[in-house]
Amino acid sequence: MDTLSRMRAEVDGLLESLSAAEARWAPWLASVDAGQRESARNLVHYWALRQHDLRDLQGRLAGVGLSSLGRSESHVEDTLRTVAAAVRALAGDAWHPPNPAVAGRGTRVLRRRAADLLGPAPPTHRARIMVTLPGTAAEDLGLVRLLIRQGMDVARINCAHDDPAVWRAVARHVRTAAAEAGRPCRIVLDLAGPKLRTGALEPGPRVVRLRAEKDALGHVRVPARGWLTSAEHPVAAPEPGLVPIPVPAAWLGARQDGEQLSVRDARGRRRTMTVALAEGGAVVSSERTTYLATGCVLGSGGVVGAVPPARQSLLLRPGDVLELVPDCSPLPVVPGSPRIGCTLPEVFEHAHIRDQVLFDDGKVSGVVVGRQRDSLRVRVVRTKTGRARLGADKGINLPDTRLPVSALTAKDLEDLTVVSEVADAVGLSFLRGPEDVERLLNELTGLGATRLGVVLKIETKRAFQNLPQVLLTAMRWPRVGVMIARGDLAVECGYERMAELQEEILWLCEAAHLPVIWATQVLEQLAKEGQPSRAEITDAAMSERAECVMLNKGPFVADAVSVLADVLHRMSGHHYKKNPLLRSLRSWHPDHAAGKCPSENPRRRWQ
């Protein structure tokens, strides 16, 4: 068999596999919304195509100048039929050009659905910008105005924080600011979902540390400082970072500027502190680190009042065994016997020996080595820096454990009423399979909220494993999108697989003609610290392949919106999905060189 005949047979075989896949997935396809039926067929076709290793065929197709199938996501059958016709034409058969009405149909459908769910694309780039709004936006219309002015297209409100009154106020500010700006801004409310967390720990001693900072030579660079304030009527510190120290009001009122206070701190160390009077209290400073506990005496009669208790945590190292229990009441911190609660009782029934357990976004990873009815023994395998501290209310991930827990909690069901009133779309968090999606759609139908869009947050290992079924179930709904929640997904599946997973989700969603939101840690350092890392600029450029990019909150989030908009604008001229767009480049020109072109033999210039 010659090369062309072999390629023709292989492509025909792929076309046959599409029909077989349709038959296999027929019950799923039958339940899809009529307006999404063709997209669902294409999703099944792409699934069938990717059951084959096509790398050898791709090389041979490219070798004769044909499509190598690498950009067929949105139109699988049409691509295969066009390639099959081209192979036949190369072999001597008549050429039958593809129907021009079919070419690009999948791309047009995807763009229309993205606009339906997320609003129109900005004029300068294709991907919308979503921003997670803080609860303070309920009282800060100016912040919302600034974000919309900088380029926010979608506002996200996280129902895991604050309360319905705050969500409503934030949503009102978004509507107001968008109307003032004369541009749309959609609102997505994310349901909290069944996030597993560690239980409480007993509070530590009531002591505060005032720490002096020293340079490399041991000289004090910044003295230890604290804020003396009235225990009866406390006043906020005049600058951030000053630890409040409650003292009797009468004693505080008798202090003098520059006064030296002698104190024996909580460790019994003698310290001297200098007083600097300020409105509402006084700043005290010392050249040496000082620990002040409730009952310490400053000078004569300055008894330190009730300082807040220190937050306790467990110090864990690889090899330690942590006991996980269903008791979420505050547990004591016992050195050498780490023990902490878990908020989900079902864990103790369904976790098995050798199941992986991850804490605090993967900062601590372990494996179950023992189980009883009311406890799990988890051996610590890895920590972030050789040792790590695990505190209360930290996330727990169990990627290997099949928990019979719905993605919709009782709280989520209550919140859905508010969501249906104020949002344009609802985000389903921590879903694991199609049954979670089906339940959400049933709840929305019962509420009469059929106008709401649905965003599926892919952030668990099982959700990724069940992604085709999850998408086909969601496609019963007219407005659907997918969020790649890279934080929890990376924790559950491993950071080393994250790059691969996000690509596969992008491909499958493009095959389904469903818009994607690229989320988690996009320009995070810029949003939090005001300066981006080099790597996150590259990540932001990669995000242009999605229909929307999400930024998290931070003090510099407005700057992050502006930078992201600029990056998306630049990259929109270079890529669409996996397709490189070869616009003209003006980066280089022979006249830009610092000197003239050297002669063929530069030695002649010196002869």
C-alpha positions in Angstrom: 0.0 0.0 0.0 1.5 3.4 -1.0 1.7 6.4 1.3 -1.5 8.1 0.1 -3.6 4.9 0.2 -2.4 4.3 3.7 -3.3 7.8 4.8 -6.7 7.5 3.1 -7.5 4.3 4.9 -6.4 5.8 8.3 -8.6 8.9 7.8 -11.5 6.8 6.7 -11.0 4.7 9.8 -11.2 7.8 12.0 -14.4 8.8 10.3 -15.9 5.4 11.1 -14.8 5.8 14.8 -16.9 9.0 15.0 -20.1 7.1 14.1 -19.3 4.4 16.6 -18.7 7.1 19.3 -22.1 8.7 18.5 -23.8 5.3 19.1 -21.8 4.8 22.3 -22.8 8.2 23.7 -26.3 8.2 22.3 -28.2 8.4 25.7 -26.1 11.4 26.7 -26.6 13.1 23.3 -30.4 12.6 23.4 -30.7 14.6 26.6 -28.8 17.7 25.4 -30.6 21.0 24.7 -31.6 21.1 21.0 -29.6 24.3 20.5 -26.5 22.5 21.7 -27.0 19.1 19.9 -24.5 19.7 17.1 -21.9 20.9 19.6 -22.5 17.8 21.7 -21.9 15.6 18.6 -18.7 17.5 18.0 -17.6 16.9 21.6 -18.2 13.2 21.2 -16.3 13.2 17.9 -13.3 14.9 19.5 -13.4 12.3 22.3 -13.3 9.6 19.7 -10.5 11.2 17.7 -8.4 11.5 20.8 -8.7 7.8 21.6 -6.1 7.3 18.8 -2.4 8.1 18.8 -2.3 10.4 15.7 1.3 11.6 15.9 2.6 9.4 13.1 -0.3 10.3 10.8 0.0 14.0 11.6 3.6 14.0 10.4 2.7 12.2 7.2 -0.2 14.6 6.5 1.9 17.6 7.1 4.6 16.1 4.8 2.2 16.4 1.8 1.0 19.8 2.7 -2.3 18.8 4.4 -3.9 19.7 7.7 -2.3 17.7 10.5 -5.5 17.6 12.5 -3.9 19.6 15.3 -6.5 22.4 15.2 -9.7 20.4 14.5 -11.3 20.9 18.0 -14.3 23.0 16.9 -15.0 21.0 13.7 -13.8 17.4 13.9 -15.9 15.7 11.3 -15.6 18.5 8.8 -11.8 18.5 9.2 -11.6 14.8 8.6 -13.8 14.9 5.6 -11.8 17.8 4.1 -8.6 15.9 4.7 -10.0 12.7 3.2 -11.1 14.6 0.1 -7.7 16.2 -0.2 -5.9 12.8 0.1 -8.1 11.4 -2.6 -7.4 14.4 -4.8 -3.7 13.9 -4.4 -4.2 10.3 -5.4 -5.9 11.4 -8.6 -9.6 11.5 -7.7 -11.7 14.6 -8.4 -11.4 17.4 -5.9 -14.6 18.3 -4.0 -14.1 21.5 -2.1 -15.7 21.8 1.4 -18.9 23.7 1.9 -17.9 27.3 2.7 -20.9 27.6 5.0 -19.5 24.9 7.2 -16.0 26.4 7.5 -15.6 28.3 10.8 -19.1 27.4 12.1 -17.8 26.0 15.4 -15.8 29.1 16.1 -18.8 31.3 15.4 -20.9 29.3 17.8 -18.3 29.5 20.5 -18.0 33.2 20.2 -21.8 33.6 20.3 -22.1 31.5 23.5 -19.2 33.4 25.1 -21.1 36.6 24.5 -24.3 35.2 25.8 -22.7 34.0 29.1 -20.0 36.6 29.7 -21.1 39.6 27.7 -19.6 41.1 24.5 -15.8 40.8 24.0 -13.9 44.1 24.5 -13.0 46.0 21.3 -9.3 45.5 21.7 -9.0 41.8 22.6 -11.2 38.6 22.6 -10.8 37.4 26.2 -12.9 39.1 28.9 -11.5 40.1 32.2 -13.2 38.8 35.4 -12.3 40.2 38.8 -13.1 38.7 42.2 -14.5 41.6 44.2 -13.7 42.0 47.9 -16.5 42.5 50.5 -15.3 46.1 50.9 -16.7 46.8 47.4 -20.1 46.9 49.1 -19.1 50.2 50.6 -16.6 51.4 47.9 -18.4 52.3 44.7 -15.2 54.1 43.7 -13.2 50.8 43.5 -15.8 49.2 41.3 -15.8 52.3 39.0 -12.1 52.1 38.8 -12.0 48.4 37.9 -14.6 48.9 35.2 -12.7 51.8 33.8 -9.5 49.8 33.7 -11.2 47.0 31.8 -13.2 44.6 34.1 -15.9 42.9 32.0 -17.2 40.4 34.6 -17.5 40.8 38.4 -17.2 37.7 40.5 -18.6 37.5 44.0 -17.5 34.6 46.2 -20.4 33.3 48.4 -17.9 31.5 50.6 -17.3 35.0 52.2 -19.5 37.7 53.7 -23.3 37.4 53.6 -26.3 38.1 51.2 -26.6 41.7 52.3 -22.9 42.3 51.2 -23.4 40.4 47.9 -26.5 42.5 47.1 -24.6 45.7 47.8 -21.6 44.7 45.7 -23.9 43.7 42.8 -25.8 47.1 43.1 -22.4 48.9 42.8 -21.5 46.8 39.8 -24.7 47.7 38.0 -24.4 51.3 38.9 -20.8 51.7 37.8 -21.4 49.8 34.6 -24.4 52.0 33.7 -22.3 55.1 34.4 -19.5 53.8 32.2 -21.9 52.9 29.4 -20.6 49.4 29.1 -21.9 46.0 30.3 -20.4 44.1 33.2 -21.8 40.7 34.0 -22.0 39.4 37.6 -21.1 35.8 38.5 -21.8 34.5 42.1 -19.8 31.4 43.0 -21.5 29.0 45.5 -19.2 28.1 48.4 -19.6 24.3 47.9 -18.4 21.6 50.3 -14.9 22.8 51.1 -13.3 20.5 53.6 -11.3 22.3 56.2 -9.3 21.7 59.4 -11.0 22.2 62.7 -10.2 24.7 65.5 -7.2 24.7 67.8 -7.1 26.0 71.3 -5.9 29.6 71.4 -2.4 30.2 72.6 -1.2 32.5 75.4 -2.3 36.1 75.5 1.0 37.6 74.4 2.2 39.9 71.7 5.7 40.2 70.2 7.2 43.5 69.4 10.1 42.6 67.1 13.2 44.7 66.4 14.6 44.3 62.9 18.4 44.1 62.5 20.8 44.5 59.6 23.5 41.9 58.6 25.9 43.2 61.3 23.3 42.9 64.1 22.6 46.6 64.3 19.0 47.6 65.0 17.5 48.9 61.7 13.9 49.2 62.9 13.1 49.2 66.7 10.4 47.1 68.2 7.2 49.2 68.3 3.8 49.0 69.8 0.7 51.1 70.3 -0.5 52.0 73.8 -4.2 52.6 73.8 -6.9 52.9 76.4 -8.2 49.5 77.6 -11.6 51.1 78.2 -12.0 53.0 74.9 -9.4 51.7 72.5 -8.3 53.8 69.5 -6.9 52.4 66.2 -3.2 52.7 65.7 -2.1 55.7 63.6 -0.2 53.5 61.2 -0.4 49.8 60.0 1.7 47.2 61.7 1.6 48.7 65.2 0.5 46.1 67.7 -2.2 47.4 70.0 -1.4 47.2 73.8 -4.3 48.0 76.1 -3.5 49.8 79.3 -5.5 51.8 81.9 -6.8 55.1 80.5 -5.8 57.1 83.6 -2.3 55.8 83.5 -1.9 56.4 79.8 -3.1 60.0 80.2 -0.2 60.7 82.6 2.5 59.7 80.2 5.0 62.2 78.8 6.7 62.4 75.5 10.2 60.9 75.6 9.5 59.1 78.9 11.4 55.9 79.5 9.3 52.9 80.7 11.0 49.9 82.4 9.3 46.5 82.0 10.1 42.9 82.7 8.5 41.1 79.7 6.7 37.8 79.5 10.1 35.9 79.4 11.4 37.8 82.4 13.7 39.9 80.3 14.3 43.5 81.4 13.5 46.0 78.6 13.3 49.8 78.3 10.7 51.4 76.1 10.5 55.0 74.9 7.2 56.8 74.8 6.2 59.0 71.8 2.8 60.6 72.4 0.2 60.6 69.6 -3.5 61.4 69.3 -5.5 58.8 71.1 -2.5 57.0 72.6 1.2 56.6 72.5 3.8 54.7 70.4 6.4 52.8 72.5 9.7 51.6 71.0 12.6 49.4 72.2 15.9 48.5 70.7 15.3 44.9 71.7 12.5 42.4 70.8 9.9 42.4 73.6 7.1 39.9 74.5 4.2 41.6 76.4 1.6 39.4 78.0 -1.6 40.3 79.9 -0.6 41.4 83.3 2.9 42.7 82.4 3.6 46.1 84.1 5.0 49.0 82.2 6.8 51.5 84.4 4.8 52.1 87.6 1.2 51.0 87.3 0.8 50.4 83.6 -0.7 47.0 83.7 -1.2 45.5 80.2 -4.8 44.5 79.7 -6.2 41.6 77.7 -4.2 41.2 74.6 -5.6 38.8 71.9 -4.5 35.2 72.3 -1.9 33.9 69.9 -3.2 31.7 67.0 -1.9 28.2 67.5 -0.7 25.8 64.8 0.8 22.4 64.5 4.5 22.1 63.5 4.8 19.2 61.0 7.8 17.5 59.4 8.1 14.6 56.9 7.6 11.4 58.9 5.3 12.8 61.5 1.9 11.2 62.0 -1.0 13.5 62.2 -4.3 12.3 63.7 -7.4 13.6 61.9 -10.6 13.5 64.0 -14.3 14.5 63.5 -14.2 16.6 66.6 -14.0 20.3 65.4 -14.1 21.9 68.8 -10.8 23.6 69.7 -8.2 21.0 70.3 -5.0 21.4 72.4 -1.7 21.7 70.7 0.5 18.9 72.1 4.1 18.8 70.9 4.9 15.4 69.4 1.2 14.4 69.2 -0.3 16.5 66.4 -4.1 16.2 66.3 -6.7 18.3 64.4 -10.4 18.1 63.4 -11.9 17.7 59.9 -15.2 19.4 59.1 -16.7 16.6 57.0 -17.6 13.4 58.9 -18.0 11.3 55.7 -14.2 11.4 55.4 -13.8 8.9 58.2 -16.1 6.4 56.6 -14.8 6.5 53.0 -11.0 7.2 53.2 -8.8 4.2 52.9 -5.3 3.2 53.6 -2.8 4.7 51.1 -5.3 7.5 50.1 -3.5 10.8 49.6 -4.4 13.7 51.9 -3.3 17.3 51.2 -3.6 20.3 53.6 -3.5 24.1 53.1 -3.3 24.1 49.2 -0.7 21.3 49.2 1.7 22.9 51.7 1.5 19.6 53.6 0.9 16.3 51.9 0.5 12.9 53.5 -1.0 9.5 53.1 -3.5 7.5 55.3 -1.6 4.9 57.2 -4.2 4.0 59.8 -8.0 4.3 60.2 -10.6 3.8 62.9 -14.2 4.7 63.0 -13.6 8.1 64.4 -10.0 8.9 63.3 -7.5 8.8 60.5 -3.7 8.5 61.0 -2.0 10.5 58.2 1.8 10.2 57.7 3.3 13.5 56.5 5.2 12.8 53.3 6.2 16.2 52.2 6.1 19.8 53.5 6.8 23.0 51.6 10.2 23.8 53.2 11.1 20.7 55.2 8.7 21.7 57.9 5.3 23.5 57.8 2.7 24.9 60.2 -0.9 23.7 59.9 -3.5 25.9 61.5 -7.3 26.0 61.9 -9.7 26.5 58.9 -7.2 25.3 56.3 -8.3 23.4 53.2 -8.2 19.6 53.0 -8.1 17.7 49.7 -8.5 14.0 49.3 -8.0 13.3 45.6 -8.1 9.5 45.9 -11.2 9.3 48.2 -14.7 8.9 46.7 -16.8 11.0 49.0 -20.6 10.7 48.6 -21.0 14.4 49.1 -23.1 16.7 46.9 -21.5 19.8 45.4 -24.6 21.7 46.7 -24.6 22.1 50.4 -27.6 23.3 52.5 -26.0 26.7 52.6 -25.7 26.7 48.8 -29.4 25.9 48.4 -30.3 28.9 50.6 -27.9 31.1 48.7 -29.4 30.2 45.3 -32.4 32.4 46.0 -30.2 35.4 46.3 -28.0 34.4 43.4 -31.0 34.0 41.1 -32.1 37.6 42.0 -28.8 39.5 41.6 -26.5 37.4 39.3 -26.2 36.8 35.6 -24.5 33.4 36.2 -23.9 31.0 39.0 -20.6 29.1 39.7 -20.8 25.5 40.8 -17.9 24.8 43.1 -16.2 21.4 43.9 -18.4 19.4 41.6 -17.3 15.8 41.1 -19.6 14.3 38.5 -22.6 14.8 36.2 -25.0 14.2 39.1 -23.8 17.4 40.7 -24.6 19.4 37.6 -28.0 17.7 37.2 -29.0 18.7 40.7 -28.0 22.3 40.2 -30.0 22.5 36.9 -33.0 21.0 38.7 -32.7 23.5 41.5 -32.5 26.4 39.1 -35.5 25.1 37.2 -37.5 24.9 40.4 -36.6 28.5 41.2 -37.7 29.6 37.8 -34.1 30.9 37.2 -33.7 29.5 33.7 -32.2 32.8 32.5 -29.1 32.3 34.7 -25.9 31.1 33.1 -24.0 28.2 34.7 -20.2 28.1 35.3 -18.7 24.7 36.0 -15.7 25.1 38.2 -13.3 22.2 37.4 -11.2 22.0 40.6 -11.3 18.3 41.7 -9.7 15.2 40.3 -13.0 13.5 39.7 -14.5 16.5 37.9 -11.6 16.3 35.4 -11.9 12.5 35.1 -15.7 12.9 34.4 -15.3 16.0 32.2 -17.1 14.7 29.0 -20.1 13.5 31.1 -20.1 16.7 33.1 -20.1 18.9 29.9 -22.8 16.8 28.2 -25.1 17.0 31.3 -24.5 20.8 31.5 -25.4 21.2 27.8 -29.0 20.6 28.7 -28.8 24.2 29.8 -28.6 27.0 27.2 -25.9 29.1 28.8 -22.9 27.2 30.1 -19.2 27.9 30.6 -16.3 26.2 32.4 -13.8 27.7 34.8 -10.4 26.0 35.1 -9.8 26.6 38.8 -6.1 25.8 38.7 -5.5 26.1 42.5 -7.4 23.2 43.9 -7.0 21.2 40.7 -3.2 21.5 40.9 -3.3 20.4 44.5 -5.4 17.3 43.7 -3.8 16.3 40.5 -0.2 17.4 41.1 1.5 20.7 40.0 3.6 18.7 37.5 0.4 17.8 35.6 -1.3 21.2 35.7 0.1 22.4 32.4 -1.2 19.3 30.7 -4.6 19.3 32.4 -5.4 22.9 31.5 -4.6 22.3 27.9 -6.9 19.2 27.8 -9.7 21.1 29.4 -9.3 23.9 26.8 -9.4 21.5 24.0 -12.5 19.6 25.2 -14.4 22.8 25.9 -13.5 24.1 22.4 -14.8 20.9 20.9 -18.1 21.5 22.9 -18.2 25.1 21.8 -18.3 26.2 25.4 -16.5 29.3 26.8 -13.6 28.8 29.3 -12.6 31.0 32.2 -8.8 30.8 33.0 -8.5 31.3 36.7 -6.3 31.2 39.8 -3.0 33.1 40.4 -3.2 35.1 37.2 -0.9 38.1 37.9 -1.3 37.3 41.6 2.0 38.9 42.6 1.1 42.1 40.8 -2.3 42.2 42.3 -1.0 41.6 45.8 2.4 43.3 45.8 2.3 45.8 42.9 5.1 44.1 40.9 4.6 41.1 38.6 7.0 38.2 38.3 8.4 37.3 34.8 6.7 33.9 34.8 3.2 35.3 35.5 3.4 37.7 32.6 4.0 34.6 30.4 1.1 32.8 32.1 -1.1 35.9 31.4 -0.2 35.7 27.7 -1.1 32.1 27.6 -4.5 32.9 29.1 -5.5 34.7 25.9 -6.6 31.3 24.5 -9.6 31.3 26.9 -12.7 33.4 26.5 -12.3 35.0 30.0 -9.4 35.4 32.4 -10.0 35.8 36.2 -8.0 38.0 38.5 -8.2 37.6 42.3 -8.5 40.5 44.7 -5.6 42.4 46.0 -4.5 46.0 46.8 -3.1 46.5 43.3 -5.9 44.6 41.4 -6.7 47.7 39.3 -3.2 47.8 38.1 -3.4 44.1 37.3 -6.5 44.7 35.2 -4.8 47.3 33.2 -1.7 45.1 32.6 -3.8 42.1 31.7 -5.8 44.1 29.2 -2.6 45.2 27.6 -1.1 41.7 27.4 -4.4 40.3 26.0 -4.5 43.0 23.4 -0.9 42.3 22.3 -1.4 38.5 22.2 -4.7 38.6 20.4 -2.8 39.5 17.2 -0.5 36.5 17.6 -2.8 33.6 18.6 -6.4 32.3 18.5 -6.7 29.2 20.5 -3.9 26.9 19.2 -3.7 28.8 15.9 -0.7 31.1 15.4 -1.7 34.3 13.6 1.1 35.5 11.4 0.6 39.3 11.4 3.5 41.3 10.1 6.3 41.8 12.6 8.1 45.1 13.0 10.5 44.1 15.7 13.6 43.8 13.4 14.9 45.7 10.5 18.4 45.8 8.9 18.6 49.5 9.4 18.1 49.1 13.2 21.5 47.5 13.7 24.0 49.5 15.7 26.6 49.3 12.9 26.9 48.5 9.3 26.9 44.9 7.9 30.5 43.6 8.1 32.3 42.9 4.8 32.8 39.3 3.6 36.4 39.3 4.9 36.7 41.7 7.8 40.5 41.3 7.8 40.8 43.3 4.6 39.9 46.5 6.6 43.2 46.2 8.4 45.4 45.4 5.5 
